[in-house]
Amino acid sequence: MAKINENYLKLQAGYLFPEIGRRVNEFQKANPGAEIIRMGIGDVTMPLVPSVINAFHEGVDEMSKPETFKGYGPEQGYEFLRNAIAENDYQSRGVDIGPEDIFVSDGSKCDTGNIQEIFSAESKIAITDPVYPVYADTTVMSGKTGNVASNGYFNGIIYLPCTEENHFVPDIPKERPDIIFLCYPNNPTGATATKQELKKWVDYALDNKSIILYDAAYEAYITEDHIPHSIYEIEGAQKVAIEFRSFSKKAGFTGTRCAFTVIPKEVMAFTHKGEPKPLHALWYRRHTTKFNGVSYPVQKAAAAIYTKQGKKEVQEVIDYYMENARIMCENLYEKGFKVFGGKNAPYVWTSPPKKIKSWDLFDKLLKEAHVVGTPGSGFGPSGEGYFRFSAFAPRKNVIEAMNRLKKLDL
């Protein structure tokens, strides 16, 4: 008798974004004439920039000629891309990360979920609340939790509440975690962590032999000079942190698929006997066993964002989205919303003037304004009462959505 992984039965409802899609589709079928403005899922809307497209075409053309055809590539990623990443994203900021520390992949969502495979099933996981749902759901899938409690928390996960009071940066927990998920600039709150705030977590991990899983997918949207772009800007982090980066939001690769994970060789975890083992070697083994690499044309396209012209073009798109965020922040504030984020991240985290549950606000906006956002409670219990708007939308849609919201009784 084939048996299922019953940890999947612990998961609550559907994954957040498919549930949003289901509700929107049902409404659209019942109201076919409604012009729905989607500002919920964090999917980019601007096309790939010319430098990327040109490189993509060059890569495809190379695949058509015997002398330049590529078969299986290196699972860790082509050296030309890893060199470009190391030089531009790290060494240019004074961070000693080399190409050998970098693993190219098809997405940070995959990597942040799969990374748990190299850790013990007994590991205690800490996640922030609210949080990107993948961290919690994959922890449940891996069998590291009990069932969900009445408060919406899974037994076995250490939750780190992020609230207005702590500026959406978590406090050190009383219970010791083995693995700590941190994401800054944060999804969904748009908050950032200063070097001082990250230093306390790095020091904690060093003292407790814990590992920080640092999701920096939105670092390209940082506008303030004092905000770190990488956990490795913090002294000691190369001994206790794994960093995840993505080209999805930085360069519009959500449909193209390319990202990377950084694991310095100094990062150690331990056997049950207390023997230190480098995580780089374990992830290399997992990566080369279960992954055949990102396609050559995609990696060639990704490398183009590090050229002088590519950087200029990508920054123009980022600036476009951040102007959308500014427009949203300004209009929501004028409407009486509390407004967070939108300054160093493409997300605006907000709560309405009148108290209302997140999913009720979702339904109200959909039905009365035909505007789609993301209910805060979908990111965890501490997100209840909040709502996330994404800046990844055409400018005219952002302006129209804000005009519609102004007319609602909120």
ABEGO torsion letter per residue (X at the ends): XBBBBAAAAABBEBBAAAAAAAAAAAAAAABAABBBBBABBBBBABBBBAAAAAAAAAAAAAAABAAABBBBBBAAEBAAAAAAAAAAAAAAAGBBBBAAABBBBAEAAAAAAAAAAABBAABBBBBBOBBBAAAAAAAAAAGABBBBBAAGBBBGBBBBBBBAAAGGBBBBBABBBABBBBBOBBOAAGBBBBAAAAAAAAAAAAAAGBBBBBBAAAAAABABAABBABAAABBGAAAABBBBBBAAAAAGAAAAGBBBBBBBAABBBBBAAGBBBBAAAAAAAAAAAABAEBBAAAAAAAAAAABAAAAAAAAAAAAAAAAAAAAAAAAAAAAGBBBBEGAABABBBBBBABBBBAAAAAAAAAAAAGBBBBBAAAAEAAABGBBBBBABBBAAAAAAAAAAAAABBX
